[in-house]
Amino acid sequence: MITSEMIQRINALARKQKSEGLTPQEKNEQARLRQEYLKAIRGAVKQQLDRVKIVDGNQSH
């Protein structure tokens, strides 16, 4: 699950990486958070696609 705290931490680490660099522990945390984020996004997209119903306008009912 994506929380606002997770997104805030990902963004904070990205800003710090650009400005001053990250420690090895912060790099590990950043990688872990990004993987969790991507997993959640992929799951949400899969759920959305599973609910999609394709309707062909050429078929008669």
PDB file with one MODEL, atoms N, CA, C and O in Angstrom:
MODEL        1
ATOM      1  N   MET A   1       0.840  -1.179   0.000  1.00  0.00           N
ATOM      2  CA  MET A   1       0.000   0.000   0.000  1.00  0.00           C
ATOM      3  C   MET A   1       0.888   1.245   0.000  1.00  0.00           C
ATOM      4  O   MET A   1       1.868   1.333   0.739  1.00  0.00           O
ATOM      5  N   ILE A   2       0.525   2.176  -0.826  1.00  0.00           N
ATOM      6  CA  ILE A   2       1.277   3.420  -0.923  1.00  0.00           C
ATOM      7  C   ILE A   2       0.701   4.412   0.080  1.00  0.00           C
ATOM      8  O   ILE A   2      -0.489   4.726   0.052  1.00  0.00           O
ATOM      9  N   THR A   3       1.559   4.895   0.957  1.00  0.00           N
ATOM     10  CA  THR A   3       1.130   5.894   1.927  1.00  0.00           C
ATOM     11  C   THR A   3       1.762   7.232   1.573  1.00  0.00           C
ATOM     12  O   THR A   3       2.754   7.285   0.846  1.00  0.00           O
ATOM     13  N   SER A   4       1.192   8.298   2.081  1.00  0.00           N
ATOM     14  CA  SER A   4       1.776   9.612   1.824  1.00  0.00           C
ATOM     15  C   SER A   4       3.160   9.720   2.462  1.00  0.00           C
ATOM     16  O   SER A   4       4.034  10.416   1.946  1.00  0.00           O
ATOM     17  N   GLU A   5       3.354   9.028   3.589  1.00  0.00           N
ATOM     18  CA  GLU A   5       4.668   9.038   4.231  1.00  0.00           C
ATOM     19  C   GLU A   5       5.711   8.371   3.338  1.00  0.00           C
ATOM     20  O   GLU A   5       6.851   8.827   3.259  1.00  0.00           O
ATOM     21  N   MET A   6       5.312   7.286   2.664  1.00  0.00           N
ATOM     22  CA  MET A   6       6.228   6.583   1.770  1.00  0.00           C
ATOM     23  C   MET A   6       6.632   7.502   0.616  1.00  0.00           C
ATOM     24  O   MET A   6       7.812   7.594   0.276  1.00  0.00           O
ATOM     25  N   ILE A   7       5.668   8.170   0.027  1.00  0.00           N
ATOM     26  CA  ILE A   7       5.958   9.067  -1.093  1.00  0.00           C
ATOM     27  C   ILE A   7       6.826  10.231  -0.632  1.00  0.00           C
ATOM     28  O   ILE A   7       7.755  10.630  -1.336  1.00  0.00           O
ATOM     29  N   GLN A   8       6.533  10.775   0.535  1.00  0.00           N
ATOM     30  CA  GLN A   8       7.337  11.869   1.069  1.00  0.00           C
ATOM     31  C   GLN A   8       8.777  11.424   1.295  1.00  0.00           C
ATOM     32  O   GLN A   8       9.710  12.172   1.003  1.00  0.00           O
ATOM     33  N   ARG A   9       8.963  10.215   1.810  1.00  0.00           N
ATOM     34  CA  ARG A   9      10.318   9.720   2.065  1.00  0.00           C
ATOM     35  C   ARG A   9      11.058   9.466   0.749  1.00  0.00           C
ATOM     36  O   ARG A   9      12.240   9.786   0.630  1.00  0.00           O
ATOM     37  N   ILE A  10      10.370   8.896  -0.231  1.00  0.00           N
ATOM     38  CA  ILE A  10      10.984   8.678  -1.549  1.00  0.00           C
ATOM     39  C   ILE A  10      11.435  10.011  -2.133  1.00  0.00           C
ATOM     40  O   ILE A  10      12.548  10.121  -2.648  1.00  0.00           O
ATOM     41  N   ASN A  11      10.577  11.020  -2.055  1.00  0.00           N
ATOM     42  CA  ASN A  11      10.910  12.335  -2.590  1.00  0.00           C
ATOM     43  C   ASN A  11      12.049  12.995  -1.821  1.00  0.00           C
ATOM     44  O   ASN A  11      12.914  13.638  -2.415  1.00  0.00           O
ATOM     45  N   ALA A  12      12.046  12.835  -0.495  1.00  0.00           N
ATOM     46  CA  ALA A  12      13.121  13.412   0.313  1.00  0.00           C
ATOM     47  C   ALA A  12      14.463  12.779  -0.045  1.00  0.00           C
ATOM     48  O   ALA A  12      15.472  13.474  -0.164  1.00  0.00           O
ATOM     49  N   LEU A  13      14.469  11.463  -0.215  1.00  0.00           N
ATOM     50  CA  LEU A  13      15.715  10.790  -0.583  1.00  0.00           C
ATOM     51  C   LEU A  13      16.170  11.191  -1.985  1.00  0.00           C
ATOM     52  O   LEU A  13      17.369  11.327  -2.229  1.00  0.00           O
ATOM     53  N   ALA A  14      15.230  11.382  -2.903  1.00  0.00           N
ATOM     54  CA  ALA A  14      15.587  11.808  -4.262  1.00  0.00           C
ATOM     55  C   ALA A  14      16.197  13.207  -4.233  1.00  0.00           C
ATOM     56  O   ALA A  14      17.192  13.461  -4.913  1.00  0.00           O
ATOM     57  N   ARG A  15      15.617  14.110  -3.457  1.00  0.00           N
ATOM     58  CA  ARG A  15      16.173  15.466  -3.350  1.00  0.00           C
ATOM     59  C   ARG A  15      17.568  15.429  -2.732  1.00  0.00           C
ATOM     60  O   ARG A  15      18.479  16.112  -3.200  1.00  0.00           O
ATOM     61  N   LYS A  16      17.727  14.638  -1.691  1.00  0.00           N
ATOM     62  CA  LYS A  16      19.026  14.548  -1.028  1.00  0.00           C
ATOM     63  C   LYS A  16      20.065  13.941  -1.966  1.00  0.00           C
ATOM     64  O   LYS A  16      21.221  14.365  -1.976  1.00  0.00           O
ATOM     65  N   GLN A  17      19.654  12.954  -2.750  1.00  0.00           N
ATOM     66  CA  GLN A  17      20.563  12.319  -3.691  1.00  0.00           C
ATOM     67  C   GLN A  17      21.086  13.337  -4.701  1.00  0.00           C
ATOM     68  O   GLN A  17      22.269  13.326  -5.042  1.00  0.00           O
ATOM     69  N   LYS A  18      20.215  14.208  -5.172  1.00  0.00           N
ATOM     70  CA  LYS A  18      20.617  15.227  -6.148  1.00  0.00           C
ATOM     71  C   LYS A  18      21.505  16.295  -5.526  1.00  0.00           C
ATOM     72  O   LYS A  18      22.426  16.790  -6.176  1.00  0.00           O
ATOM     73  N   SER A  19      21.239  16.654  -4.276  1.00  0.00           N
ATOM     74  CA  SER A  19      21.958  17.767  -3.661  1.00  0.00           C
ATOM     75  C   SER A  19      23.280  17.364  -3.022  1.00  0.00           C
ATOM     76  O   SER A  19      24.299  18.018  -3.245  1.00  0.00           O
ATOM     77  N   GLU A  20      23.274  16.304  -2.237  1.00  0.00           N
ATOM     78  CA  GLU A  20      24.496  15.970  -1.495  1.00  0.00           C
ATOM     79  C   GLU A  20      24.891  14.503  -1.555  1.00  0.00           C
ATOM     80  O   GLU A  20      25.968  14.134  -1.085  1.00  0.00           O
ATOM     81  N   GLY A  21      24.055  13.678  -2.113  1.00  0.00           N
ATOM     82  CA  GLY A  21      24.350  12.246  -2.172  1.00  0.00           C
ATOM     83  C   GLY A  21      23.753  11.501  -0.995  1.00  0.00           C
ATOM     84  O   GLY A  21      23.335  12.101  -0.004  1.00  0.00           O
ATOM     85  N   LEU A  22      23.722  10.187  -1.121  1.00  0.00           N
ATOM     86  CA  LEU A  22      23.123   9.333  -0.093  1.00  0.00           C
ATOM     87  C   LEU A  22      24.170   8.415   0.518  1.00  0.00           C
ATOM     88  O   LEU A  22      25.156   8.047  -0.120  1.00  0.00           O
ATOM     89  N   THR A  23      23.929   8.060   1.767  1.00  0.00           N
ATOM     90  CA  THR A  23      24.770   7.056   2.412  1.00  0.00           C
ATOM     91  C   THR A  23      24.364   5.688   1.870  1.00  0.00           C
ATOM     92  O   THR A  23      23.290   5.558   1.283  1.00  0.00           O
ATOM     93  N   PRO A  24      25.193   4.675   2.052  1.00  0.00           N
ATOM     94  CA  PRO A  24      24.804   3.332   1.600  1.00  0.00           C
ATOM     95  C   PRO A  24      23.484   2.861   2.208  1.00  0.00           C
ATOM     96  O   PRO A  24      22.697   2.201   1.530  1.00  0.00           O
ATOM     97  N   GLN A  25      23.232   3.192   3.476  1.00  0.00           N
ATOM     98  CA  GLN A  25      21.973   2.804   4.119  1.00  0.00           C
ATOM     99  C   GLN A  25      20.798   3.517   3.458  1.00  0.00           C
ATOM    100  O   GLN A  25      19.744   2.915   3.251  1.00  0.00           O
ATOM    101  N   GLU A  26      20.970   4.788   3.129  1.00  0.00           N
ATOM    102  CA  GLU A  26      19.902   5.539   2.471  1.00  0.00           C
ATOM    103  C   GLU A  26      19.650   5.019   1.060  1.00  0.00           C
ATOM    104  O   GLU A  26      18.508   4.988   0.601  1.00  0.00           O
ATOM    105  N   LYS A  27      20.715   4.612   0.374  1.00  0.00           N
ATOM    106  CA  LYS A  27      20.548   4.028  -0.961  1.00  0.00           C
ATOM    107  C   LYS A  27      19.742   2.739  -0.882  1.00  0.00           C
ATOM    108  O   LYS A  27      18.875   2.493  -1.720  1.00  0.00           O
ATOM    109  N   ASN A  28      20.026   1.920   0.121  1.00  0.00           N
ATOM    110  CA  ASN A  28      19.269   0.683   0.319  1.00  0.00           C
ATOM    111  C   ASN A  28      17.805   0.986   0.633  1.00  0.00           C
ATOM    112  O   ASN A  28      16.904   0.341   0.097  1.00  0.00           O
ATOM    113  N   GLU A  29      17.572   1.967   1.501  1.00  0.00           N
ATOM    114  CA  GLU A  29      16.200   2.358   1.843  1.00  0.00           C
ATOM    115  C   GLU A  29      15.468   2.875   0.602  1.00  0.00           C
ATOM    116  O   GLU A  29      14.309   2.531   0.373  1.00  0.00           O
ATOM    117  N   GLN A  30      16.148   3.697  -0.191  1.00  0.00           N
ATOM    118  CA  GLN A  30      15.548   4.244  -1.404  1.00  0.00           C
ATOM    119  C   GLN A  30      15.159   3.125  -2.370  1.00  0.00           C
ATOM    120  O   GLN A  30      14.064   3.137  -2.932  1.00  0.00           O
ATOM    121  N   ALA A  31      16.053   2.170  -2.559  1.00  0.00           N
ATOM    122  CA  ALA A  31      15.768   1.053  -3.465  1.00  0.00           C
ATOM    123  C   ALA A  31      14.585   0.231  -2.955  1.00  0.00           C
ATOM    124  O   ALA A  31      13.717  -0.162  -3.736  1.00  0.00           O
ATOM    125  N   ARG A  32      14.549  -0.027  -1.649  1.00  0.00           N
ATOM    126  CA  ARG A  32      13.455  -0.802  -1.057  1.00  0.00           C
ATOM    127  C   ARG A  32      12.127  -0.073  -1.210  1.00  0.00           C
ATOM    128  O   ARG A  32      11.122  -0.682  -1.578  1.00  0.00           O
ATOM    129  N   LEU A  33      12.119   1.229  -0.929  1.00  0.00           N
ATOM    130  CA  LEU A  33      10.888   2.013  -1.046  1.00  0.00           C
ATOM    131  C   LEU A  33      10.402   2.070  -2.486  1.00  0.00           C
ATOM    132  O   LEU A  33       9.204   1.971  -2.748  1.00  0.00           O
ATOM    133  N   ARG A  34      11.328   2.229  -3.411  1.00  0.00           N
ATOM    134  CA  ARG A  34      10.945   2.281  -4.822  1.00  0.00           C
ATOM    135  C   ARG A  34      10.344   0.954  -5.272  1.00  0.00           C
ATOM    136  O   ARG A  34       9.370   0.936  -6.024  1.00  0.00           O
ATOM    137  N   GLN A  35      10.919  -0.152  -4.818  1.00  0.00           N
ATOM    138  CA  GLN A  35      10.382  -1.463  -5.187  1.00  0.00           C
ATOM    139  C   GLN A  35       8.979  -1.653  -4.620  1.00  0.00           C
ATOM    140  O   GLN A  35       8.094  -2.156  -5.311  1.00  0.00           O
ATOM    141  N   GLU A  36       8.771  -1.255  -3.372  1.00  0.00           N
ATOM    142  CA  GLU A  36       7.434  -1.339  -2.766  1.00  0.00           C
ATOM    143  C   GLU A  36       6.437  -0.484  -3.535  1.00  0.00           C
ATOM    144  O   GLU A  36       5.303  -0.899  -3.774  1.00  0.00           O
ATOM    145  N   TYR A  37       6.871   0.723  -3.923  1.00  0.00           N
ATOM    146  CA  TYR A  37       6.012   1.633  -4.669  1.00  0.00           C
ATOM    147  C   TYR A  37       5.629   1.028  -6.020  1.00  0.00           C
ATOM    148  O   TYR A  37       4.458   1.026  -6.400  1.00  0.00           O
ATOM    149  N   LEU A  38       6.625   0.519  -6.735  1.00  0.00           N
ATOM    150  CA  LEU A  38       6.354  -0.078  -8.042  1.00  0.00           C
ATOM    151  C   LEU A  38       5.449  -1.302  -7.934  1.00  0.00           C
ATOM    152  O   LEU A  38       4.571  -1.508  -8.773  1.00  0.00           O
ATOM    153  N   LYS A  39       5.664  -2.104  -6.906  1.00  0.00           N
ATOM    154  CA  LYS A  39       4.816  -3.283  -6.701  1.00  0.00           C
ATOM    155  C   LYS A  39       3.361  -2.862  -6.490  1.00  0.00           C
ATOM    156  O   LYS A  39       2.445  -3.477  -7.036  1.00  0.00           O
ATOM    157  N   ALA A  40       3.157  -1.817  -5.700  1.00  0.00           N
ATOM    158  CA  ALA A  40       1.799  -1.333  -5.436  1.00  0.00           C
ATOM    159  C   ALA A  40       1.164  -0.767  -6.706  1.00  0.00           C
ATOM    160  O   ALA A  40      -0.010  -1.019  -6.976  1.00  0.00           O
ATOM    161  N   ILE A  41       1.926  -0.012  -7.478  1.00  0.00           N
ATOM    162  CA  ILE A  41       1.402   0.562  -8.727  1.00  0.00           C
ATOM    163  C   ILE A  41       1.044  -0.547  -9.705  1.00  0.00           C
ATOM    164  O   ILE A  41      -0.024  -0.515 -10.317  1.00  0.00           O
ATOM    165  N   ARG A  42       1.925  -1.521  -9.855  1.00  0.00           N
ATOM    166  CA  ARG A  42       1.647  -2.634 -10.766  1.00  0.00           C
ATOM    167  C   ARG A  42       0.391  -3.387 -10.344  1.00  0.00           C
ATOM    168  O   ARG A  42      -0.418  -3.780 -11.184  1.00  0.00           O
ATOM    169  N   GLY A  43       0.234  -3.585  -9.043  1.00  0.00           N
ATOM    170  CA  GLY A  43      -0.955  -4.271  -8.535  1.00  0.00           C
ATOM    171  C   GLY A  43      -2.221  -3.487  -8.837  1.00  0.00           C
ATOM    172  O   GLY A  43      -3.240  -4.067  -9.211  1.00  0.00           O
ATOM    173  N   ALA A  44      -2.160  -2.161  -8.675  1.00  0.00           N
ATOM    174  CA  ALA A  44      -3.330  -1.327  -8.947  1.00  0.00           C
ATOM    175  C   ALA A  44      -3.683  -1.360 -10.433  1.00  0.00           C
ATOM    176  O   ALA A  44      -4.857  -1.433 -10.795  1.00  0.00           O
ATOM    177  N   VAL A  45      -2.673  -1.307 -11.284  1.00  0.00           N
ATOM    178  CA  VAL A  45      -2.928  -1.355 -12.729  1.00  0.00           C
ATOM    179  C   VAL A  45      -3.505  -2.706 -13.113  1.00  0.00           C
ATOM    180  O   VAL A  45      -4.433  -2.773 -13.919  1.00  0.00           O
ATOM    181  N   LYS A  46      -2.972  -3.785 -12.552  1.00  0.00           N
ATOM    182  CA  LYS A  46      -3.480  -5.121 -12.856  1.00  0.00           C
ATOM    183  C   LYS A  46      -4.943  -5.241 -12.430  1.00  0.00           C
ATOM    184  O   LYS A  46      -5.765  -5.773 -13.176  1.00  0.00           O
ATOM    185  N   GLN A  47      -5.268  -4.750 -11.240  1.00  0.00           N
ATOM    186  CA  GLN A  47      -6.659  -4.788 -10.773  1.00  0.00           C
ATOM    187  C   GLN A  47      -7.574  -4.022 -11.712  1.00  0.00           C
ATOM    188  O   GLN A  47      -8.675  -4.476 -12.024  1.00  0.00           O
ATOM    189  N   GLN A  48      -7.121  -2.863 -12.159  1.00  0.00           N
ATOM    190  CA  GLN A  48      -7.929  -2.054 -13.069  1.00  0.00           C
ATOM    191  C   GLN A  48      -8.140  -2.787 -14.390  1.00  0.00           C
ATOM    192  O   GLN A  48      -9.250  -2.813 -14.921  1.00  0.00           O
ATOM    193  N   LEU A  49      -7.070  -3.382 -14.918  1.00  0.00           N
ATOM    194  CA  LEU A  49      -7.185  -4.096 -16.188  1.00  0.00           C
ATOM    195  C   LEU A  49      -8.044  -5.350 -16.057  1.00  0.00           C
ATOM    196  O   LEU A  49      -8.730  -5.729 -17.006  1.00  0.00           O
ATOM    197  N   ASP A  50      -8.016  -5.991 -14.902  1.00  0.00           N
ATOM    198  CA  ASP A  50      -8.849  -7.174 -14.686  1.00  0.00           C
ATOM    199  C   ASP A  50     -10.337  -6.829 -14.730  1.00  0.00           C
ATOM    200  O   ASP A  50     -11.163  -7.694 -15.020  1.00  0.00           O
ATOM    201  N   ARG A  51     -10.686  -5.574 -14.445  1.00  0.00           N
ATOM    202  CA  ARG A  51     -12.088  -5.151 -14.448  1.00  0.00           C
ATOM    203  C   ARG A  51     -12.543  -4.635 -15.806  1.00  0.00           C
ATOM    204  O   ARG A  51     -13.726  -4.359 -16.004  1.00  0.00           O
ATOM    205  N   VAL A  52     -11.615  -4.504 -16.736  1.00  0.00           N
ATOM    206  CA  VAL A  52     -11.967  -3.963 -18.050  1.00  0.00           C
ATOM    207  C   VAL A  52     -12.715  -5.024 -18.846  1.00  0.00           C
ATOM    208  O   VAL A  52     -12.306  -6.183 -18.904  1.00  0.00           O
ATOM    209  N   LYS A  53     -13.801  -4.610 -19.449  1.00  0.00           N
ATOM    210  CA  LYS A  53     -14.576  -5.497 -20.296  1.00  0.00           C
ATOM    211  C   LYS A  53     -14.536  -4.926 -21.711  1.00  0.00           C
ATOM    212  O   LYS A  53     -14.911  -3.776 -21.938  1.00  0.00           O
ATOM    213  N   ILE A  54     -14.085  -5.730 -22.644  1.00  0.00           N
ATOM    214  CA  ILE A  54     -14.003  -5.289 -24.030  1.00  0.00           C
ATOM    215  C   ILE A  54     -15.350  -5.519 -24.708  1.00  0.00           C
ATOM    216  O   ILE A  54     -15.905  -6.617 -24.669  1.00  0.00           O
ATOM    217  N   VAL A  55     -15.856  -4.471 -25.320  1.00  0.00           N
ATOM    218  CA  VAL A  55     -17.131  -4.542 -26.017  1.00  0.00           C
ATOM    219  C   VAL A  55     -16.859  -4.257 -27.487  1.00  0.00           C
ATOM    220  O   VAL A  55     -16.289  -3.226 -27.844  1.00  0.00           O
ATOM    221  N   ASP A  56     -17.276  -5.184 -28.320  1.00  0.00           N
ATOM    222  CA  ASP A  56     -17.105  -5.025 -29.756  1.00  0.00           C
ATOM    223  C   ASP A  56     -18.388  -4.452 -30.332  1.00  0.00           C
ATOM    224  O   ASP A  56     -19.441  -5.084 -30.255  1.00  0.00           O
ATOM    225  N   GLY A  57     -18.307  -3.260 -30.909  1.00  0.00           N
ATOM    226  CA  GLY A  57     -19.476  -2.602 -31.452  1.00  0.00           C
ATOM    227  C   GLY A  57     -20.032  -3.269 -32.690  1.00  0.00           C
ATOM    228  O   GLY A  57     -21.133  -2.922 -33.116  1.00  0.00           O
ATOM    229  N   ASN A  58     -19.311  -4.224 -33.295  1.00  0.00           N
ATOM    230  CA  ASN A  58     -19.767  -4.875 -34.511  1.00  0.00           C
ATOM    231  C   ASN A  58     -20.667  -6.083 -34.242  1.00  0.00           C
ATOM    232  O   ASN A  58     -21.287  -6.606 -35.168  1.00  0.00           O
ATOM    233  N   GLN A  59     -20.742  -6.520 -33.014  1.00  0.00           N
ATOM    234  CA  GLN A  59     -21.575  -7.686 -32.701  1.00  0.00           C
ATOM    235  C   GLN A  59     -23.023  -7.251 -32.516  1.00  0.00           C
ATOM    236  O   GLN A  59     -23.296  -6.195 -31.946  1.00  0.00           O
ATOM    237  N   SER A  60     -23.968  -8.092 -33.013  1.00  0.00           N
ATOM    238  CA  SER A  60     -25.376  -7.789 -32.754  1.00  0.00           C
ATOM    239  C   SER A  60     -25.817  -8.466 -31.473  1.00  0.00           C
ATOM    240  O   SER A  60     -25.344  -9.544 -31.114  1.00  0.00           O
ATOM    241  N   HIS A  61     -26.716  -7.815 -30.813  1.00  0.00           N
ATOM    242  CA  HIS A  61     -27.198  -8.305 -29.511  1.00  0.00           C
ATOM    243  C   HIS A  61     -28.526  -8.942 -29.639  1.00  0.00           C
ATOM    244  O   HIS A  61     -29.084  -9.411 -28.647  1.00  0.00           O
TER     245      HIS A  61
ENDMDL
END
